[in-house]
Amino acid sequence: MDLLLLADPSEHMIAQYIRDGNYYIASMAGEDVGVVVLLIHNTEAIDIMNIAVVGKWQGQGFGKSLIQHVISEATAGGYRRILIATDNSSIGQLALYQKYGFHMIKIEYDYLINHYKKKFLRTVYNFEIG
């Protein structure tokens, strides 16, 4: 749970998507250093609900590896779209997602205030395969 809380402040929300999703953990020397949680929407789209790397391991390629794994799994599973969302303060994540082909499809104002009781923009990215 601590690893997932790096990317999502709500244990309640995490519990919901962990129950329904699939997750992959990146490890180094027996230590969990990163995680990604996927939720299947339908036969064409999956959503990255959570992706996080422990601070001391950031910048060492674990986030990239997790995203590459998701793209590989999605392609092998026949999914055409991968969706990901982040708030507007996540500049590093925005650049990383764009590097791997995600492009912005919409901005949801007040998403976090409606779902998390915090006011930020929620920028949603979409990557289409094929």
C-alpha positions in Angstrom: 0.0 0.0 0.0 2.9 2.4 0.8 4.1 2.2 -2.8 0.7 2.8 -4.2 0.2 5.8 -1.9 3.1 7.5 -3.7 0.8 8.1 -6.7 -2.6 8.2 -5.1 -3.5 9.7 -1.7 -6.7 7.7 -1.2 -6.4 4.2 0.3 -10.2 3.8 -0.4 -9.7 4.5 -4.2 -6.6 2.2 -4.3 -8.5 -0.6 -2.7 -11.2 -0.3 -5.3 -9.0 -0.5 -8.4 -6.6 -3.1 -6.8 -9.6 -5.4 -6.3 -10.6 -5.1 -10.0 -7.3 -4.6 -11.7 -4.0 -6.3 -12.3 -0.7 -5.0 -10.9 3.0 -5.5 -11.7 5.8 -4.8 -9.3 9.4 -3.8 -10.2 12.0 -5.1 -7.8 15.7 -4.6 -7.2 17.8 -6.7 -4.8 14.6 -8.0 -3.1 13.1 -4.5 -2.6 9.9 -3.4 -4.3 10.9 -0.2 -6.1 7.9 0.4 -8.5 4.4 -0.6 -9.2 1.8 -0.2 -12.0 -1.9 -1.1 -11.7 -4.0 -1.7 -14.8 -7.8 -1.7 -15.0 -9.5 -3.2 -18.1 -12.3 -1.0 -19.4 -13.4 -3.1 -22.3 -12.0 -5.3 -25.1 -10.2 -2.2 -26.6 -9.0 -0.1 -23.7 -7.1 -0.4 -20.4 -6.4 2.3 -17.9 -3.1 2.8 -15.9 -4.7 3.6 -12.5 -1.5 3.9 -10.6 2.2 4.0 -11.5 4.8 4.8 -8.9 8.5 4.5 -8.2 10.2 4.9 -4.8 12.0 8.2 -4.6 15.5 6.9 -4.3 15.0 4.7 -7.4 13.5 7.4 -9.6 15.5 8.4 -12.6 17.0 4.9 -13.0 14.6 3.6 -15.7 12.0 1.8 -13.5 9.1 4.0 -14.6 10.1 3.6 -18.2 10.3 -0.2 -17.8 6.9 -0.3 -16.2 5.4 1.8 -19.1 7.1 -0.4 -21.7 5.7 -3.5 -19.9 2.2 -2.0 -20.0 2.5 -1.2 -23.7 3.8 -4.7 -24.4 1.1 -6.4 -22.4 -1.6 -4.2 -24.0 -0.4 -5.0 -27.5 -0.2 -8.7 -26.7 -3.7 -8.6 -25.3 -5.2 -6.9 -28.3 -5.9 -3.6 -26.6 -5.9 -0.5 -28.9 -5.9 2.2 -26.2 -4.1 2.7 -23.0 -5.4 5.6 -20.8 -3.6 7.3 -18.0 -4.5 10.4 -15.9 -2.4 12.7 -13.8 -2.8 16.0 -12.1 -1.4 19.1 -13.6 1.5 19.4 -11.1 3.2 16.2 -12.4 5.5 17.8 -15.0 8.0 14.9 -15.0 5.3 12.3 -15.5 3.7 14.3 -18.3 7.0 14.4 -20.2 7.5 10.7 -19.6 4.1 9.8 -20.9 4.4 12.0 -24.0 7.8 10.4 -24.7 6.1 7.0 -25.0 3.4 8.3 -27.3 0.6 9.4 -24.9 -1.2 12.5 -26.1 -3.7 14.7 -24.2 -7.3 14.0 -25.0 -9.0 16.1 -22.4 -8.7 18.1 -19.2 -11.2 17.3 -16.4 -11.5 20.3 -14.1 -12.5 19.7 -10.5 -11.9 15.9 -10.9 -9.9 15.7 -7.7 -12.2 17.9 -5.7 -15.1 15.7 -6.8 -13.4 12.4 -6.1 -10.6 13.3 -3.6 -11.7 16.6 -2.0 -8.7 18.4 -3.5 -8.8 21.0 -6.3 -6.4 20.3 -9.1 -6.7 19.8 -12.8 -6.8 16.2 -13.9 -5.2 15.8 -17.3 -6.1 12.6 -19.1 -3.7 11.1 -21.7 -4.5 8.5 -24.3 -2.2 6.2 -26.2 -3.5 4.3 -29.2 -1.7 1.2 -30.4 -1.8 0.2 -34.0 
